[in-house]
Amino acid sequence: MVTADYWLARCHVMAHFPSTRRWEEDADEAVTVAAVLAEDEAQVRALLQQQCHDDGLGLIRLDAIETLLQRCRREGLVQRLVELAHTTSPKHPVAYGEMLPLLSEKAPEPEPAVTLPPVNYQETTWQALFAPHQPPLWAVIDGVNCREAMARLGQAEAQSTCLYASTDTATQANAPWLVRLEADSDLREWLESLPQDQHWGILLQSNATIKQMRSHLRKFTMLWTPANDQAPVYFRFYDPRVALDMGQALEPWKLAAFMAPIEALILPVSPLMALPPELEFAPAMALDTDASEMQGRLVRISLSDDARAVNGQGRQFAIGQSEYQHFGELAQSRASQALARSLKERYPQVSEGERMRAVIDAKQLGQRYGVQSKKQIKTLSICVLEVGADFPQRHPDAQRILDNAKLAGWRKCQLLEEWLPRGRIRHALLAPYQQAGEHEDNYRPIADEERP
């Protein structure tokens, strides 16, 4: 049996009569994003056609059809789309977003000049990085995620240096290390063999000297952020997950400032990274893709000439509020994907779409009831998978636990874990009546006149 899922579609509609307009401006056509509860794309099209017809609208064009899961994986958790999807139901499977009227233009505008995107993403390989005429290749190895980095570099005959000024051995062991890589070196073979979901570091192409590279990269090891206006915080640009987020979150001039002496960033890809929508990956990386399947696959990030021309030299490099928020959204997206992946071990028969949807529903519940840590969201996700996203409404015991304002989030989840075995039994007993729409009738109190 196919399970209905949340779908999104971009609709271009026309009002047959002024009275059927769902917008204020004097225009006959509008565009909107609609949420649809459907089993597949064909049903999405059929339901939207019928709904538009019932509302006195003509459906001129329908495109960009994808599941809510696919949109969230590309762009992160978009709150307004999640909320729009949650307004649908089996009885009302279609919900329109804001209708944006298409106003007629007074005069045709000249076509804009074709410009290249400021950030370019391409898939590449280790072998391609050492092809003729390629710039020298460098690595920044993260001592936290790769504990043997300092020892390996100490044994290698390669140009290397620590990006921290400290001479303390313990500090250096956790520090980022810059090293020049040669095609036939043991270091290259070692790094290429490391599991990419270890997130051991990043690669850089640059003609700068090691002294110039160290001096430049040290400027970014600590940055000011809105999280702390009293002191800068560590900025882990050498973690490939953060480096990939930079291309999506930083203002173009800041990315250009970071890459001033660097021709390209190269990142080992893992399933725990939030890939930008511009990146065309073939074959594509799914939620349940095994990390071993991504071994050797790299993403090369470069800037257009126009983007490099505006590098903001002399301006203060600090993370702004909107950038900080975007970094946070991307981190939350990665955390949601990681949680959905981890649930596969416990629920191997549940599809990745259902698991991701359960995590999204759990986060919604967490915000509502003050249950928001990683462990707590996992507990809510398990409850959603086992007894449904509306389990607080269907199970009074669970509702009382979540509504208790005197309980901390961890305690609520502890009580939910204790309740869940009973909840499973009650859910299984009620399921036949809920499916038949007879739950209230079968479990209502017996009226006096009905007693024998």
Secondary structure, 3 states (H helix, E strand, C coil): CCCCEEEEEEEEEEECCHHHCCCCCCCCEEEEEEEEEECCHHHHHHHHHHHHHHCCEEEEEEEEEEEHHHHHHHHCCCHHHHHHHCCCCCCCCEEECCCEECCCCCCCCCCCCCCCCCEEEEEECHHHHCCCCCCCEEEEEECCCCCCHHHHHHHCCCCEEECCCCCCHHHHHCCEEEEEECCCCHHHHHHHHCCHHHCCEEEEECCCCHHHHHHHHHHHCEEEECCEEEEEEECCCCCHHHHHHHHHHCCHHHHHHHCCCCCEEEEECCCCCCCCCCCCCCCCCCCCCCHHHHCCCEEEEEECHHHHHCCCCCCCCCCCHHHHHHHHHHHHHHHHHHHHHHCCCCCCCCCHHHHHHHHHHHHHHHHHHCCCCHHHHHHHHHHHHHHCCCHHHHCHHHHHHHHCCCCCHHHHHHHHHHHHHHHHHHHHHHHHHHHCCCHHHHHCCCCHHHCC
